Amino acid sequence: MASEINVRELVLVTLMDIDKGTKHASEAISSTLRNYQYMSKQERSFYTRLCEGTLEYQIQLDYIINQVSKTPIHKCKPFIRSLLRMSLYQLRFMDGVPEEAVCNEAVKLAKKKGFQSLSGFVNGVLRNLARQQERISLPSRAENEIQYLSIAYSIPEWLVKQLVEWYSLELAETMLQAFLQEAPLTVRVNLERATKEEVLQELEQEGIQAEDGIYADNALRLSGINYVNRIKAFRQGWITVQDESSILQGNLVLAKAGDMIVDVCAAPGGKSLHAAERLLLAEKVSQSGHISHGSGMVIARDISEGKVERIEENIDRMGYSNLKVEVWNALALDESKIKSADIVMADVPCSGLGVIGRKADIKYHITKEQLEELEDLQRNILQVVTQYVKKNGYFIYSTCTVNPGENENQVTWIQQQFSFKPVDIEALLPPELVKQVKGQPGTDLHQGYCTLLPGKQACDGFFFALLRRI
């Protein structure tokens, strides 16, 4: 029991850090898992489920708490707010956890953390919630569809309206449903170090279940994972964590022997690493049939030492020798790179609306005003980095959002402002994906761009485009 109480306490500390804005959810959860590696697989699973679930359903949890609490949730002390949310999540969504245990452990935590005077309030609210579970209802869909969707899928009303405006009610709800489903752990096989079959054998020996990716031949979906750093295949650089949406972007890297590729916003480095691999594979046999010994190079840049260190850690693990890392602000023009790159990759800062399923706190922090600010920031970056592409060179633009203003509208703007034309990407993508996305909003493969939508595609929400300088 002591161990279980300790795990709940870890959850509470994590949620408070996130609530106060001192840490992003993924950062807070990952750092705790690193610091408490000795936790059992069951404890790690409980911790992760409770943290992520409480965050995912926060708006719905608050709505329900407010139905029984005399003090509105937003007026509660941060500690009490987080404690009530995580406790209600257990009552509502974790069938294997006894109601008595939820209430008792919450009261104990309140007392332990110096909230003795509020322990009765916590107990009363939770006991009422436990008794009234069957009678608690969500807003009427018939009376206010937007409010219903907001509470049912725990997403701010303004963002529900925005998704409906961009994509239709049906598509918006499909994405909202997908955001609340557990996202698989997807890895890309490092074909420079191992074959897919070798990786599968290694994973099987460790008792890790693996199945093929949905679209990409070099992708695997893993389950039964306790801690990714403990996987031998990961530690020795045979695999790296990367969603299929990001892996598919690599299909647009039309590398050839001797190319210089510049990734201007590279951290944590997944796309740079993939580009380096594609360049190495292209250089094994040049067009003339002679063996080429790595004359090409990928330059991966990001704005800070901390971001660059993350890329370097991945390079060391994966073992790519044709990848150089530099600290560089994408907004600052590097005159030495003007019209010198065969391929420029720009995975620009974005709203992240496509990865809400993995980073639930995004939906609570992003604002409509920030969407517009990000579009301006992206254009400022694009004005600089498009200059690095040589004549007939390629420009790859990508984001992890489903906002048309940050996606296809930016591609149109690039063509209007600079000397680029779209590249037809239909033949570059897997046939299964092509069938799914044809006619989908935000996608025109012949015009060089594609939007992947959560729930419609079996991956994160993502956007990529391929242009060529003329």
C-alpha positions as CSV (number, residue, x, y, z in Angstrom):
1,M,0.0,0.0,0.0
2,A,2.9,2.4,0.8
3,S,4.2,2.0,-2.7
4,E,0.8,2.8,-4.2
5,I,0.4,5.9,-2.0
6,N,3.9,7.0,-3.2
7,V,2.9,6.7,-6.8
8,R,-0.3,8.8,-6.2
9,E,1.9,11.4,-4.6
10,L,4.2,11.4,-7.6
11,V,1.2,11.9,-9.8
12,L,0.0,14.8,-7.7
13,V,3.4,16.5,-7.8
14,T,3.5,16.1,-11.5
15,L,0.0,17.5,-12.1
16,M,0.8,20.5,-9.9
17,D,3.9,21.3,-11.8
18,I,1.9,21.2,-15.1
19,D,-1.0,23.2,-13.6
20,K,1.4,25.9,-12.4
21,G,3.0,26.0,-15.9
22,T,6.5,25.2,-14.6
23,K,6.8,22.2,-16.9
24,H,5.1,20.8,-20.0
25,A,3.3,17.6,-19.5
26,S,5.6,15.4,-21.5
27,E,8.7,16.9,-19.8
28,A,7.2,16.5,-16.3
29,I,6.1,12.9,-16.8
30,S,9.3,11.8,-18.6
31,S,11.5,13.3,-15.9
32,T,9.7,11.6,-13.2
33,L,9.9,8.2,-14.9
34,R,13.6,8.8,-15.4
35,N,14.1,9.7,-11.7
36,Y,12.1,6.7,-10.5
37,Q,13.4,4.0,-12.8
38,Y,13.2,1.5,-9.9
39,M,9.3,1.6,-10.0
40,S,7.8,-1.7,-11.1
41,K,6.1,-2.0,-14.5
42,Q,2.7,-1.9,-12.8
43,E,3.6,1.2,-10.9
44,R,4.9,3.0,-14.0
45,S,1.8,2.1,-15.8
46,F,-0.4,3.4,-13.0
47,Y,1.5,6.6,-12.8
48,T,1.5,7.2,-16.5
49,R,-2.2,6.3,-17.0
50,L,-3.3,8.5,-14.1
51,C,-1.2,11.5,-15.1
52,E,-2.1,11.4,-18.8
53,G,-5.8,10.5,-18.2
54,T,-6.3,13.3,-15.7
55,L,-4.8,15.8,-18.2
56,E,-6.8,14.4,-21.2
57,Y,-10.1,14.7,-19.4
58,Q,-9.5,17.8,-17.3
59,I,-12.4,19.9,-18.7
60,Q,-14.8,17.1,-18.3
61,L,-13.5,16.4,-14.7
62,D,-13.9,20.0,-13.8
63,Y,-17.4,20.1,-15.2
64,I,-18.4,17.1,-13.1
65,I,-16.7,18.3,-9.9
66,N,-18.5,21.7,-10.2
67,Q,-21.8,19.8,-10.0
68,V,-21.2,18.6,-6.5
69,S,-18.6,21.0,-5.0
70,K,-19.8,24.2,-3.3
71,T,-16.4,25.8,-4.2
72,P,-15.9,26.0,-8.0
73,I,-12.8,24.0,-9.1
74,H,-11.1,27.1,-10.5
75,K,-11.3,28.7,-7.0
76,C,-9.7,25.7,-5.3
77,K,-6.1,25.8,-4.2
78,P,-3.8,24.3,-6.9
79,F,-3.1,21.3,-4.6
80,I,-6.8,20.6,-4.0
81,R,-7.7,21.1,-7.6
82,S,-5.1,18.6,-8.8
83,L,-6.1,16.1,-6.0
84,L,-9.8,16.3,-6.9
85,R,-9.1,15.9,-10.6
86,M,-6.9,12.8,-10.3
87,S,-9.2,11.2,-7.7
88,L,-12.3,11.7,-9.9
89,Y,-10.4,10.3,-12.9
90,Q,-9.8,7.1,-10.9
91,L,-13.5,6.9,-9.9
92,R,-14.7,7.5,-13.4
93,F,-12.2,5.8,-15.7
94,M,-10.2,3.2,-13.7
95,D,-12.5,0.4,-12.9
96,G,-9.9,-1.7,-11.1
97,V,-9.4,0.9,-8.4
98,P,-11.8,0.6,-5.4
99,E,-13.8,3.8,-4.6
100,E,-12.9,3.4,-0.9
101,A,-9.2,3.4,-1.8
102,V,-9.5,6.5,-3.9
103,C,-11.3,8.5,-1.2
104,N,-9.1,7.3,1.6
105,E,-5.8,7.9,-0.2
106,A,-6.9,11.4,-1.3
107,V,-7.6,12.4,2.3
108,K,-4.3,11.0,3.5
109,L,-2.4,13.0,0.9
110,A,-4.3,16.1,1.9
111,K,-3.3,15.7,5.5
112,K,0.3,14.7,4.6
113,K,0.8,17.8,2.5
114,G,-0.5,20.2,5.2
115,F,-4.1,20.5,4.1
116,Q,-5.6,19.0,7.3
117,S,-8.3,21.7,7.4
118,L,-9.4,20.8,3.8
119,S,-9.3,17.0,4.2
120,G,-13.0,17.0,5.1
121,F,-13.9,19.0,2.0
122,V,-11.9,16.6,-0.2
123,N,-13.6,13.6,1.5
124,G,-17.1,15.1,1.1
125,V,-16.7,16.0,-2.6
126,L,-15.2,12.6,-3.5
127,R,-17.8,10.6,-1.5
128,N,-20.6,12.6,-3.3
129,L,-19.0,12.0,-6.7
130,A,-18.7,8.3,-5.9
131,R,-22.4,8.1,-4.9
132,Q,-23.7,10.1,-7.8
133,Q,-21.6,8.6,-10.6
134,E,-24.7,7.1,-12.3
135,R,-26.7,10.3,-12.1
136,I,-24.0,12.7,-13.4
137,S,-24.7,13.7,-17.0
138,L,-23.0,15.8,-19.6
139,P,-24.6,18.8,-21.3
140,S,-27.4,18.1,-23.8
141,R,-26.0,17.6,-27.3
142,A,-29.4,18.7,-28.8
143,E,-29.3,22.0,-26.9
144,N,-25.7,23.0,-27.5
145,E,-23.6,20.7,-29.7
146,I,-20.4,22.7,-29.3
147,Q,-20.6,22.7,-25.5
148,Y,-21.4,19.0,-25.5
149,L,-18.3,18.2,-27.7
150,S,-16.2,20.4,-25.5
151,I,-17.2,18.6,-22.3
152,A,-17.4,15.1,-23.8
153,Y,-13.9,15.3,-25.4
154,S,-12.4,17.8,-22.9
155,I,-11.3,20.5,-25.3
156,P,-11.9,24.2,-25.1
157,E,-15.1,25.4,-26.9
158,W,-13.2,27.9,-29.1
159,L,-11.0,25.1,-30.4
160,V,-14.0,22.9,-31.1
161,K,-15.6,25.7,-33.1
162,Q,-12.3,26.2,-34.9
163,L,-11.9,22.5,-35.9
164,V,-15.5,22.4,-37.1
165,E,-14.9,25.6,-39.2
166,W,-11.8,24.1,-40.7
167,Y,-13.0,20.5,-41.3
168,S,-16.8,20.0,-40.7
169,L,-18.5,18.6,-37.6
170,E,-18.0,15.0,-38.6
171,L,-14.3,15.3,-39.2
172,A,-13.8,17.5,-36.1
173,E,-15.4,14.8,-33.9
174,T,-13.4,12.1,-35.5
175,M,-10.2,14.0,-34.5
176,L,-11.5,14.7,-31.0
177,Q,-12.2,11.0,-30.5
178,A,-8.7,10.1,-31.7
179,F,-7.1,12.6,-29.3
180,L,-8.5,10.6,-26.4
181,Q,-7.3,7.2,-27.7
182,E,-4.0,5.7,-26.5
183,A,-1.3,6.5,-29.1
184,P,1.0,3.6,-30.0
185,L,4.8,3.8,-29.4
186,T,6.2,3.8,-33.0
187,V,9.8,3.4,-33.8
188,R,11.8,3.7,-37.0
189,V,14.4,1.1,-37.9
190,N,17.9,2.4,-38.5
191,L,18.6,0.5,-41.8
192,E,22.2,1.5,-41.6
193,R,22.7,-0.7,-38.5
194,A,20.1,-3.5,-38.7
195,T,17.4,-5.0,-40.9
196,K,13.8,-5.0,-39.8
197,E,14.0,-8.8,-39.3
198,E,17.1,-8.4,-37.0
199,V,15.3,-5.8,-34.9
200,L,12.2,-8.0,-34.6
201,Q,14.3,-10.9,-33.4
202,E,16.0,-8.7,-30.8
203,L,12.7,-7.3,-29.5
204,E,11.2,-10.8,-29.3
205,Q,14.1,-12.0,-27.1
206,E,13.3,-9.1,-24.7
207,G,9.6,-10.1,-24.6
208,I,8.5,-6.9,-26.5
209,Q,5.6,-7.3,-28.9
210,A,6.1,-5.6,-32.2
211,E,4.0,-5.3,-35.3
212,D,4.5,-3.6,-38.7
213,G,3.7,0.1,-39.1
214,I,0.5,1.0,-40.9
215,Y,2.2,2.9,-43.8
216,A,6.0,2.9,-43.6
217,D,8.0,-0.2,-44.3
218,N,10.7,0.9,-41.8
219,A,8.2,1.5,-38.9
220,L,7.3,-0.8,-36.0
221,R,4.6,-0.4,-33.4
222,L,5.7,-1.7,-30.0
223,S,3.7,-2.8,-26.9
224,G,4.7,-4.2,-23.6
225,I,7.2,-1.4,-23.0
226,N,8.3,-0.6,-19.5
227,Y,11.0,2.0,-20.3
228,V,12.3,2.7,-23.8
229,N,15.8,3.3,-22.6
230,R,16.0,-0.3,-21.3
231,I,15.4,-1.7,-24.8
232,K,18.6,-3.1,-26.1
233,A,17.7,-2.3,-29.7
234,F,17.1,1.3,-28.7
235,R,20.3,1.7,-26.7
236,Q,22.5,0.3,-29.6
237,G,20.9,2.6,-32.1
238,W,18.9,0.0,-34.1
239,I,15.6,1.9,-33.6
240,T,14.6,5.4,-32.6
241,V,11.2,6.7,-31.4
242,Q,9.4,8.4,-34.3
243,D,5.7,8.6,-35.2
244,E,4.8,7.4,-38.7
245,S,3.6,10.8,-39.6
246,S,7.2,12.1,-39.2
247,I,8.6,9.0,-40.9
248,L,6.5,9.6,-43.9
249,Q,7.9,13.1,-44.2
250,G,11.2,11.4,-44.9
251,N,9.8,10.1,-48.2
252,L,10.1,13.6,-49.5
253,V,13.9,13.7,-48.9
254,L,15.0,13.0,-52.5
255,A,18.6,12.7,-51.5
256,K,21.4,11.9,-54.0
257,A,25.1,11.3,-53.6
258,G,27.0,14.4,-52.5
259,D,23.9,16.5,-51.4
260,M,24.0,19.1,-48.7
261,I,20.9,19.0,-46.6
262,V,20.1,21.7,-44.1
263,D,17.5,21.1,-41.3
264,V,16.8,24.5,-39.9
265,C,14.6,23.6,-36.8
266,A,16.0,20.1,-36.1
267,A,15.5,19.2,-32.4
268,P,15.2,16.5,-31.2
269,G,16.6,15.3,-34.5
270,G,14.3,12.5,-35.8
271,K,13.9,14.0,-39.2
272,S,17.6,14.9,-39.5
273,L,18.6,11.4,-38.6
274,H,16.2,10.0,-41.2
275,A,17.5,12.4,-43.8
276,A,21.1,11.3,-43.0
277,E,20.1,7.7,-43.4
278,R,18.4,8.3,-46.8
279,L,21.6,10.2,-47.9
280,L,23.8,7.3,-46.9
281,L,21.6,4.8,-48.7
282,A,21.7,7.1,-51.8
283,E,25.5,7.3,-51.7
284,K,26.1,3.6,-51.4
285,V,25.8,3.4,-55.2
286,S,26.0,6.6,-57.1
287,Q,24.2,7.1,-60.4
288,S,27.3,6.2,-62.3
289,G,27.4,2.9,-60.5
290,H,30.6,3.7,-58.5
291,I,30.6,3.4,-54.8
292,S,30.4,6.8,-53.0
293,H,32.0,7.2,-49.6
294,G,29.8,9.8,-47.8
295,S,30.6,13.0,-49.6
296,G,27.1,14.4,-48.7
297,M,26.3,16.0,-45.3
298,V,23.2,16.9,-43.2
299,I,23.5,20.0,-41.2
300,A,21.1,20.0,-38.2
301,R,20.5,23.3,-36.6
302,D,18.4,24.6,-33.7
303,I,18.2,27.7,-31.5
304,S,19.9,26.7,-28.2
305,E,22.6,24.5,-26.7
306,G,20.0,22.4,-24.9
307,K,18.1,21.6,-28.1
308,V,21.4,20.8,-30.0
309,E,22.5,18.5,-27.2
310,R,19.3,16.4,-27.6
311,I,20.2,16.0,-31.3
312,E,23.8,15.0,-30.5
313,E,22.6,12.4,-28.0
314,N,20.6,10.8,-30.7
315,I,23.4,11.0,-33.2
316,D,25.8,9.3,-30.8
317,R,23.3,6.5,-30.2
318,M,22.3,6.0,-33.8
319,G,25.9,6.3,-35.2
320,Y,25.4,8.5,-38.2
321,S,28.7,10.0,-39.4
322,N,27.3,12.4,-42.1
323,L,25.4,14.6,-39.7
324,K,26.8,17.9,-38.3
325,V,25.0,19.8,-35.5
326,E,25.1,23.6,-35.1
327,V,23.5,26.1,-32.8
328,W,21.7,28.6,-35.1
329,N,18.6,30.7,-34.9
330,A,16.5,30.0,-38.0
331,L,15.5,33.7,-38.0
332,A,19.1,34.8,-38.5
333,L,20.3,34.7,-42.1
334,D,23.4,32.7,-42.7
335,E,24.9,34.3,-45.8
336,S,27.3,31.4,-46.3
337,K,24.4,29.1,-47.0
338,I,22.5,31.2,-49.6
339,K,21.6,29.1,-52.6
340,S,24.0,26.3,-51.4
341,A,21.7,23.6,-50.1
342,D,20.3,20.8,-52.3
343,I,17.5,20.2,-49.8
344,V,16.3,22.4,-47.0
345,M,14.0,21.0,-44.3
346,A,11.9,23.3,-42.2
347,D,9.8,21.7,-39.5
348,V,8.8,25.1,-38.1
349,P,7.5,26.0,-34.6
350,C,3.7,25.4,-34.7
351,S,0.6,25.1,-32.5
352,G,1.0,21.3,-32.2
353,L,-2.8,20.7,-32.7
354,G,-2.0,17.4,-34.5
355,V,-0.3,15.9,-31.4
356,I,-2.9,16.7,-28.7
357,G,-3.3,13.0,-28.3
358,R,0.3,12.8,-27.0
359,K,0.6,16.2,-25.4
360,A,-2.8,16.9,-23.8
361,D,-1.7,20.2,-22.2
362,I,-1.4,21.8,-25.6
363,K,-5.2,22.2,-25.8
364,Y,-5.4,24.1,-22.5
365,H,-2.6,26.5,-23.3
366,I,-2.9,27.4,-26.9
367,T,-5.1,30.5,-27.8
368,K,-6.5,31.8,-31.0
369,E,-4.2,34.8,-30.8
370,Q,-1.2,32.5,-30.6
371,L,-2.3,30.7,-33.8
372,E,-2.0,34.1,-35.6
373,E,1.4,34.8,-33.9
374,L,2.8,31.5,-35.0
375,E,1.7,32.1,-38.6
376,D,3.7,35.3,-38.5
377,L,6.7,33.6,-36.9
378,Q,6.6,30.9,-39.5
379,R,6.6,33.4,-42.4
380,N,9.6,35.3,-40.8
381,I,11.5,32.0,-40.7
382,L,10.5,31.1,-44.2
383,Q,11.7,34.4,-45.6
384,V,15.1,33.5,-44.3
385,V,15.5,29.8,-44.9
386,T,14.1,29.5,-48.4
387,Q,17.1,31.5,-49.5
388,Y,19.4,28.5,-48.7
389,V,17.9,26.4,-51.5
390,K,19.9,26.3,-54.7
391,K,18.3,26.4,-58.1
392,N,16.4,23.1,-58.7
393,G,16.9,22.2,-55.1
394,Y,14.1,21.0,-52.8
395,F,12.3,22.7,-49.9
396,I,10.4,20.5,-47.4
397,Y,8.0,22.3,-45.1
398,S,6.3,20.5,-42.3
399,T,4.3,21.0,-39.0
400,C,2.6,18.9,-36.5
401,T,-0.6,20.8,-36.6
402,V,-3.9,20.6,-38.5
403,N,-4.4,24.4,-38.8
404,P,-4.7,25.3,-42.5
405,G,-3.3,28.8,-41.7
406,E,0.0,27.2,-40.6
407,N,-0.1,24.5,-43.3
408,E,-1.4,24.8,-46.9
409,N,-1.9,28.6,-46.6
410,Q,1.8,28.9,-45.9
411,V,2.7,26.8,-48.9
412,T,0.6,29.0,-51.1
413,W,2.3,32.1,-49.6
414,I,5.8,30.6,-50.3
415,Q,4.9,30.2,-54.0
416,Q,3.5,33.7,-54.2
417,Q,6.6,35.3,-52.5
418,F,9.5,33.2,-53.8
419,S,10.6,31.2,-56.9
420,F,9.2,27.8,-55.9
421,K,6.8,25.4,-57.6
422,P,5.1,22.3,-56.1
423,V,6.3,18.8,-56.6
424,D,3.7,16.1,-57.2
425,I,4.2,13.8,-54.2
426,E,1.7,11.0,-54.9
427,A,4.3,8.6,-56.2
428,L,6.5,9.3,-53.1
429,L,3.9,8.1,-50.6
430,P,2.7,4.5,-49.7
431,P,-0.4,3.5,-51.9
432,E,-2.4,2.8,-48.8
433,L,-1.9,6.3,-47.5
434,V,-2.6,7.9,-50.9
435,K,-6.0,6.1,-51.0
436,Q,-6.9,7.5,-47.6
437,V,-5.9,11.1,-48.1
438,K,-7.2,11.7,-51.6
439,G,-10.0,14.3,-51.5
440,Q,-9.3,14.9,-47.8
441,P,-9.3,18.6,-46.7
442,G,-5.9,20.0,-46.4
443,T,-4.4,17.7,-49.0
444,D,-3.6,18.0,-52.7
445,L,-0.8,15.6,-53.5
446,H,-0.4,16.9,-57.1
447,Q,0.2,20.4,-55.6
448,G,2.8,18.9,-53.3
449,Y,1.1,18.9,-49.8
450,C,-0.6,16.5,-47.5
451,T,-2.4,16.8,-44.1
452,L,-2.7,13.7,-42.0
453,L,-5.7,13.9,-39.7
454,P,-5.9,12.0,-36.3
455,G,-8.7,9.3,-36.6
456,K,-8.7,9.4,-40.4
457,Q,-5.1,8.3,-40.6
458,A,-3.5,5.9,-38.0
459,C,-0.9,8.4,-36.9
460,D,-0.4,11.8,-35.4
461,G,-1.8,14.9,-37.1
462,F,0.8,16.2,-39.4
463,F,1.5,18.3,-42.5
464,F,4.2,18.1,-45.1
465,A,4.9,19.8,-48.4
466,L,7.5,19.5,-51.1
467,L,8.5,22.4,-53.3
468,R,11.3,23.0,-55.9
469,R,13.2,26.2,-56.6
470,I,12.8,27.4,-60.2
